[in-house]
Amino acid sequence: MALPPLDASQFGPLTRLRAGLIFRWVAANNRRAETRLRSMPDLWRDIQHYIEKSSATGASMSDYLTLYEEVRRLKPVEILELGTGVSTVVLVHALMDNHADGAPMGRVTSMEESGDWTAMARSALPPHIAPYAELIHSPKVDGIYKMFRGVQYTEIPDRSYDFVFSDGPQRHSPVNGDKLFDLDLIQIVRRSERVVNAVVDNHYLTFYVLQKVFGPELARYDVSKRLMFVGPVSNRNVRHLKKENFLPDLRLFGRTELKLRMALDD
C-alpha cells in the first residue's frame, strides 16, 4: 500500500532533506510490515477478504502490523476502535491469537459514523471473526475539552476499555465544516479508573492536542510509523491548564510568538 510523501515544498532545503529521509524510512518500514503480515497466512487471507469485499484502501501495512503487535504485547480484553476498517480484522485476529495462548477472549467495539460504511463492513467481515467485533453506527458531534474543540461519536458503549485505536470520526465539524481533532480518546480516559493504552493514526492536530493533555512522555509520536502511542494512562494523567504565563515568550526586539503552556493542577 503506497504512502503519500511528506509535503515539505514550502520549507527550506534542510527540512526538505529531513522529510525525504523520513519518507524513505516510513516506506521501508511499510515494506517490512507487509512481508511480516504475509507470513501469517490466516490473517493475510482475512485482510485480503475484507479489502476485496469492501474496496477499502485503509491504513498502511505498517499500521496493521503495529496494531497486531501492540494487542499481542498488551493482552487487552476490551478494545475500542474509533473508525471501522481493515484494522477491525487485525484487532480481532490479535485477540484470537492471545486467546489461543491462554488469555481471556476479548472483544472489539468498533465505532463508525457512516451508516452505509457500517453496513458494508458487516458484510465484508469474514464470518468466523464477526462474533468478536461489535460494529456500531454512531453519528458524530462537536465536543469540547477545556479550550480544545473536537469531534466525537455520540453513542460509545460504556465499557472498561483497556486499548483504543483512534482513527475516526472524520475530523470535519458537522456544524460548520471546521477541521478539528478526534476527542473521544480523551473522554474515554477521563472516565476510566483503569489503565488505557492507545494507538492514534496519522492526525497531526489530534497528536498536538493529545500531547498538550497528556504530555509528550505519555503521548509519544513515532516518526517511522507516523503513529502516536498513548499510555499507559488513566484519569489521573489528564492534564489541565493551571496558569498561563507568557513572560518567557516576550521579545523586546523581533516578533513575539505566544506559546501554549500546560501544567498539572495543584
N, C-alpha and C positions, 0 to 999 in steps of 0.2 A: 504494500500500500504506500503510495507516494506521499511524502510530506512536503508542504509548501515551504519554500525557503524563508528565512528571516528577512524582512524588508528593511535594509539599512541604507537605502539610497539617499536619504536626506541627511545622513551623518558624514563625518569625516573619514579619512582613509583608515585610521586605526580601528574605529568602530566597525567599518565595513569588513575589515580583515577579521576581526573577532567574530562577527556574525557569520562569515563564511566558514570559519573553523568550527563554530558551534553547529552549524547546519550539517557539515560533513560528519561530525561526531554523532549527532542525532540520527542521521541516515544510516550510519554504520551500526548503531545500536538497534535500529529498527530491523535491519537485515539479520542480525544475530538473533533477535527475538523471533522472527518468522521461522528461522531454522529450528529453534528450540520448540516452538509450537507444533511444527510439522512432525517433530519426533514423538509427539503424544497423539497417536492416531485417533483415539476416540474423541478427544477434544477438538482436534483439527477437523474431523468429519462433521461434528455438530456446528462448528463455526461456519464451515462452508455451506451446510444445510440452511442455516439461518440467513446467510448472505444471499443465497440463491432464491429463497422464498420471499425475502423482504426487499431485495435490491438495495440494501443498506450499504453505505460506504463506511460509516462508523469511525471509530478512533484508529490509532496506529497499532501495528502489531506489538510494538514496544509497550503500549498502554495495556494491551490484553495480557501480555506476559507478566507485567508488573502487578496487575490485579491478582492474577493467579498465584504468583509467588507471595504476595502480601497476605492473602487469605490462608494459604498453606502455612505461612510462618506464624500468624497471629491466632489462628484457630477461632475465629468469631463464630457466634451462633445466630445472632440477628443482624443481617446485613440490610442496610438501606441504600438503594440505588436511586439516584436522582437523575433520571433520563434513561429510558429503556433502550436497549440495543444489543449488539453482539456481545457487549460486556455482560449482559444478563446470563448468557450461555457460559461465559468464562467463570463468572462468580459461582454459579451453581456447580459446575464441574469441580472447582476447587473445594467446595463444601462436601461434595460426594467423595472426593479423594481423601479429605480429612476424616470423613465417617468410616471409610474403608480402613483407615489406620487406627480406628478406635475412638475417635472424637464423637461427641453428640452430633446428630444430623441437624444442620442449620437450615435457615430459610432466607430467601432474598425477597424483600419487599421493594418492588420496582415502580417508581412514580413516572407518569408521562402526562404531559399537558394536552396532547393531541388525541382525540378520540379515535380518529382513523388510524393513527400510528399504533395506538394500543391494540386495536382490533387486528391489525396486520401482524404485530409482534406475537399475539396469542396464537395466530395461525402458523407463524413461522417457527415457533419454539419446537424443537424435537420433542415428541410425546413423552419420552422417558425422563426428561428433566423438567417438564412443565409442572408436575406436582410440587416442586420445591421453589417455585418462583410465583409470587402473587403480584400480578400486574394490575396497577390501579391507575385509572384515568382520573386526573385531578386538574382543574383549571389553575392558572397562576394568577397571583395578585401582587400589587405593590406592598412592600413591608418596610419597616424602619427598625434599625438598631442604633440607638444614640443618634449621631449625625449622619449615619450611612443609610441610604435608601437603596433597596434591592428588590428582587422578585423572589417569590416563594410559592410553593404548592399550597393549596387550601386544605387538603384532606389527607395528610400523612398520618397513618395509624400510630397511636400512642403505644410504642413498644420499647423494650430495653435494648436499643441498638448499640452494638459494640464495634461496628465497622460501617463506614459510609463511603460510597463512591459518588462524588458530586460532578455531574456533567449536565445539569439542567436545573430549572427550565431554561428555555431560550431567554436571553438576558435583556430583551427589549420590554419596556414597561407596557402593560396592556392599557394603561391610562393615556399616555401621550407619546409612546414610542421611544422615550429616552433609553439609552443604553446603560444598564445598571449592572449589578453584580448578583450572584446567587447567594441568597440569605439563609437558606434552610439549615446548612451545617451549623451556623452559629446558634440558631434556635434549638436545634437538637441538643447541642452541648449545654446550652443554658439550663435546660430542664433535666439534664442527666446527672444522676448521682454516681453512675459508674463510669469507667474509663472508656473513651471512644478514640478509635484511630480512623483516619480518613485519607483517601487519595482524591485530589482535586484536579480535574482536567484543565486543559490549556486555556484558562480565562484570566488574563493578566489583571483586570480590575478586581476580580474575586481574590486573586493572590494578594493584591495590595491590601485590601480590607482585612483579610484573614491575618496577615502579619501585624496589622495595627491592633487587632483584637487579641490575638494570642501571643504575639511576639515572634521574632524570627527563629528563636530556639525551638518553638513548638509548631511553627508553620514554616517548613523548610522547602525551599524551591530547588529542584534538581534540574540543572541545565541540560544534562544529557538526555533526560526523559521528557522535558517540558511538562513536568507534573509538580504539584505541591504535595508534600506529606505532612499531615497534621496529626499531632498526638505523640504520646497518649495524653488526652485532655479530658477534663470534666468541668462541671460548672464552676469549680474553684479557680480555673485557669482563664476564665473570660475576663479580659481587662476592661477597665472603664477610664474615661477621661477624668483625671484628678484636677489638674490645674494647667492651663496653658501659659507658657512663659516664652515670649518671642524675643527676649532681650539678646540671646546669642545670635539671632538672625540679623539684627540691625547693623547697617553699614553706614558709616559716615560718608564714604565715597563709593560710587558704583551702585549697582542695583540691589535692593533688599528683596530677598525671597523668603517669605514666611513659611516655615515648615510645620507640619503636623506632628506634635509630640504626644505620646500617651504614656501613662504610668499606672501602676496598680493603685487601687484605692487604699487609703489608710485603714 
